Amino acid sequence: MKRVFMTAIVMLFAILSTLAQKKEVCYINTSLGKITVELYPEKAPVTVANFLKYVDARLYDNSSFFRAVTLNNQPKDSIKIEVIQGGEIDSTKTFAPIQLETTKQTGLTHKNGTLSMARDKPDSATTNFFICINNQPSLDYGGKRNKDGQGFAAFGKVVKGMEIVKKIQQLHPEQEQYFKPEIQIISITRKK
């Protein structure tokens, strides 16, 4: 109970502190180069606060981009997408899952370079995030990629380094979505 209360206090503090700013900039330093992302706390306060909580705790350091979804490696999916996915950390270090902020609520959509939270069911996102390659409207609210129609929580975009995102995607195995070895995320840090 005490842990839940403290988590709620930390989350509330993070939301309030991010709301005071119009946008937040972070650097995703990978083994292949740097990706600069801009986050939108006014539009997606819960999702941005969650991401920054992991950034500030340095939990994304030494994680990885572990998956690339391309048009050629989704044989069982009728709705094809293109993304790279990363940010998986030790499950004992994850915070509580967050409420899904749909694109209908935020007005943010899954365009080329959009940063979004991965999830299974609604309200289950924790650490994994993805970056869109090309426009991906099927990931928006009402989109058909997920059977529940809720889409995913877009919360930022790549402002520099899209060539690194595409380079990571191009390293995928022909038939598989998962990298072996994974592409290292050295660190994710806030712009000071």
DAGI-V684620 format. One record per residue. N is the residue number from 1. RES is the residue in one small letter. PHI is phi in whole degrees, 0 to 359 (NA if undefined). PSI is psi in degrees with one decimal (999 if undefined). Layout:
N|RES|PHI|PSI, N|RES|PHI|PSI
This chain:
1|m|NA|-44.6, 2|k|298|-40.0, 3|r|295|-41.4, 4|v|297|-43.5, 5|f|297|-46.1, 6|m|295|-38.9, 7|t|297|-42.1, 8|a|297|-41.1, 9|i|296|-46.2, 10|v|298|-44.1, 11|m|297|-43.3, 12|l|297|-44.3, 13|f|299|-42.8, 14|a|296|-41.7, 15|i|296|-46.7, 16|l|296|-39.2, 17|s|289|-34.5, 18|t|283|-28.5, 19|l|294|-24.0, 20|a|290|-13.8, 21|q|245|151.0, 22|k|283|-39.0, 23|k|207|161.0, 24|e|233|141.8, 25|v|244|135.2, 26|c|230|154.0, 27|y|248|124.3, 28|i|260|104.6, 29|n|268|114.5, 30|t|247|170.4, 31|s|292|-12.3, 32|l|253|-3.2, 33|g|139|-178.4, 34|k|259|137.6, 35|i|243|126.0, 36|t|258|127.4, 37|v|239|147.1, 38|e|249|129.9, 39|l|253|154.5, 40|y|239|80.7, 41|p|294|-24.7, 42|e|287|-31.0, 43|k|269|-36.1, 44|a|229|65.0, 45|p|298|-40.3, 46|v|292|-44.4, 47|t|291|-43.2, 48|v|297|-44.9, 49|a|299|-39.6, 50|n|297|-49.1, 51|f|300|-45.9, 52|l|293|-28.5, 53|k|298|-41.8, 54|y|289|-38.5, 55|v|298|-51.3, 56|d|296|-31.3, 57|a|277|0.1, 58|r|60|28.4, 59|l|281|-19.5, 60|y|278|-13.9, 61|d|300|134.0, 62|n|62|26.9, 63|s|267|-151.7, 64|s|199|164.8, 65|f|270|119.0, 66|f|246|-4.6, 67|r|212|140.5, 68|a|229|123.8, 69|v|256|121.8, 70|t|239|171.8, 71|l|295|-21.0, 72|n|263|-8.6, 73|n|242|35.1, 74|q|230|56.9, 75|p|298|-26.1, 76|k|265|-4.2, 77|d|260|126.0, 78|s|281|-26.2, 79|i|257|111.2, 80|k|269|142.8, 81|i|227|169.2, 82|e|225|113.2, 83|v|211|160.9, 84|i|245|143.2, 85|q|235|140.8, 86|g|206|-173.5, 87|g|91|13.3, 88|e|285|131.6, 89|i|233|173.8, 90|d|305|124.6, 91|s|298|-20.1, 92|t|284|-10.7, 93|k|252|3.9, 94|t|280|150.4, 95|f|272|175.0, 96|a|299|146.6, 97|p|300|154.5, 98|i|253|160.9, 99|q|291|138.4, 100|l|287|120.3, 101|e|263|101.0, 102|t|289|161.3, 103|t|294|-23.6, 104|k|294|-37.1, 105|q|284|-42.1, 106|t|270|-25.6, 107|g|81|-2.1, 108|l|272|138.3, 109|t|237|167.7, 110|h|272|83.1, 111|k|259|174.9, 112|n|306|124.4, 113|g|90|-2.1, 114|t|295|137.4, 115|l|261|129.1, 116|s|215|158.6, 117|m|271|134.0, 118|a|280|154.6, 119|r|199|165.7, 120|d|263|-81.4, 121|k|262|167.1, 122|p|304|146.8, 123|d|63|33.6, 124|s|238|-0.9, 125|a|292|139.3, 126|t|231|-81.2, 127|t|248|-34.1, 128|n|293|136.1, 129|f|227|165.5, 130|f|219|160.9, 131|i|239|128.6, 132|c|283|140.9, 133|i|245|116.8, 134|n|72|169.7, 135|n|289|137.1, 136|q|230|67.7, 137|p|298|-20.7, 138|s|290|-9.8, 139|l|266|-6.4, 140|d|281|169.2, 141|y|304|131.8, 142|g|86|-7.5, 143|g|290|159.6, 144|k|264|2.5, 145|r|292|-35.4, 146|n|248|131.1, 147|k|301|-27.3, 148|d|283|-10.6, 149|g|73|3.6, 150|q|278|-16.9, 151|g|71|-160.9, 152|f|236|164.8, 153|a|266|94.5, 154|a|290|138.7, 155|f|214|4.3, 156|g|186|-173.7, 157|k|206|157.7, 158|v|284|126.6, 159|v|252|-15.1, 160|k|203|136.8, 161|g|102|17.9, 162|m|298|-26.1, 163|e|295|-30.4, 164|i|289|-41.6, 165|v|303|-47.7, 166|k|293|-35.1, 167|k|297|-43.0, 168|i|298|-46.4, 169|q|300|-38.1, 170|q|288|-11.3, 171|l|275|0.4, 172|h|295|148.0, 173|p|294|151.6, 174|e|306|-47.4, 175|q|255|-13.3, 176|e|253|155.3, 177|q|264|-17.5, 178|y|258|134.4, 179|f|284|141.9, 180|k|220|103.6, 181|p|282|164.1, 182|e|287|159.7, 183|i|271|117.6, 184|q|292|132.1, 185|i|264|106.6, 186|i|293|-45.7, 187|s|196|158.6, 188|i|234|123.3, 189|t|229|155.8, 190|r|278|149.3, 191|k|289|133.2, 192|k|264|999
